[in-house]
Amino acid sequence: MMVVSKVWQLVRRPQGLPTLDDFKCVQQQLPPCTDGDVIVEAVSLSVDPYMRYRAQVLPLGSTMFGSQVARVVESKNSDYKVGSLMVHYQGWRTHTRITAQDIANPTNMIQPLPDMEGLPASLGLGVVGMPGNTAYFGFLELCEPKAGDTVLVNGAAGAVGSAVVQIAKMKGCKVIAFAGSDEKVAWVKELGADYVFNYKTTNVGKTLTETVPQKINCYFDNVGGQFTAEVLPHMATFGRIAVCGAISTYNEEKRGVEVISKTSPFSEGTLIMSQLRVEGFLVTRWSNRWMEGLNQMKRWVLEDKVKYKETITKGFENMPKAFIGLFHGDNIGKAVVMP
């Protein structure tokens, strides 16, 4: 059968904050499904801050990168039956032909959606998906939290940060959290964080000095930049820092080693004197344990130990709008688009 897909392309390199004019929606006729291939239709699509960095390196005119939960509508692959759901990373498109070669390539991270046991399929893009695994592995493996540790999480109302807050509480830690609005602060308090602050209306360093007397053992950083510079003096000796993201820097026009070296928030003197361990990571490091993480996060959600929120935008035509909204703090929890 002939299938036509709507596709959002990156047509202009964003300068600072992305704008609607950076993207263009086109139609593409998909090639026919051949042996081993599937054709899928998007059920829910993800927008994430890291896509802003991808927009710096994607070839202009190519499909905007991203993940989606998709339903198989045509199959010539026995592993993917018509009607089954999968997660793939083929970008902002309503329909996709995924070839046998695509499926066989492990770097593409194409896989069936786990049995969600009654949970929304869209959670495969959030707490039971890549963001959930980012929190699970990034926090537990790199921060190595121990009961009684003090943990700081920024971006704490986002998909990753909110999961880290709750995992830290399960591990017996004291949690300091920062989020970007009073509504987000209220929700993170509901998640059990011991201290929650609105970083837009408080001075981070001063707040930590005046309100949180204990030093920070684990810092899960989603923000970077000036925020991290203010946190660093409050780290305990032998503190662990997991650098997950740097949303505060994603809209800088210049990128590269030279620029980053001039603006790095990491004071070498503090790192040395406090003997801190700082490690950046990509969640794909744990691809061989992927289902372990997803199954544990799903179990915690089903047991009501991990709560989640989704900010849902209706309409595939609103993909760029939903993406741009991330940088204005429009989302609480995971931002998804329902086509």
C-alpha positions, 0 to 999 in steps of 0.5 A: 500500500502507498503510505504518505508521511508528514515530516518535520525537517530542520531547515535553518540552524537555530540562533539562540532560542529555536523559532518556528521558522527553523522547521518546515513540514513536508510530505514524503511517500514511503518506499514499499515494505520489503522483506524484513521491513515494517511501516509504522505510524506514530502514536506519541512523539517525544520532544526533549531539550537535547534535541536543541544540541542535535539541531546544531549538528543535523544536516539542514533539510534532514528529518528532525531527530527524536523518538516516538512510540509507533504502531506497526501498520504493515509488516514483513518482519515476524518479530513485529506483528501488525498492531504491535507497538515499538519505540524508534528514533527516526525523528519527527514523522507521522509514518516511517518505513523501518528496514530490516537493516535499521532493526538489526543495527543496535545503535538505532535502539529500535525495540518493542515497547515493553508490556505496559501492564495498563500504563499509557503507551506514551510512558515509553518515551518518559519514565518507562523509556529513555528518560527513566533509564537516564535517571535510573542508571545515571543516578544509581551508577554514577552518584552511588547514593547511600542512605543519609546522603544529601542529593541535589537535583536541578531541573527537578520537575522534568522527566529525568529530574523528577525520577531522580528525586524519587529514586533518591528518596527510595534510597534513604537520601535527603533531597534538595531540588530546584525547579522553574516555577511555583507550580513545579516546586509544589509538585516536586514537594509532593514527590517527597523532596526535603527542600524545593526552591524556585531557581528563578526567584532565589539565589542558588548559592545564597539559598544553599548557604542559608537553608541547607547547612549540610554539604551535598554528597551527590549532585545530578546536574541537568542545567550546568552553567552558572547554576553549577558554579554556585553549587560547587562550593557546597559539595562535600569532600568526595562528592559525586557529580553526574552531568546529565545535561546543560540546558542553560547552555543549549541555546548559546550560539557558539559551541565547541571546546574553546567556548566551553573551556572559557565558560566552564562552571567547574573550578579546578581548585574546588574539584581538587580540594574537595576531591570531587568526582565529576562524570558526564554520561550518555544513557546508551552506555547501559544499552546492554542493561536497557530492559533492566532499567525499564522494567524496574522503573515500570515496577516502581510506577505500578507500585506507586513509588514513582509518580509522573506527569506528562505535558501533552500537546495535541497535533503533529503540526505543533511539534516545533511549538512543543519543542520550543516550549521546553526552553520557556519552562512550559512542561511539567514532567515529560513533554509529548506530542500526540499526533 
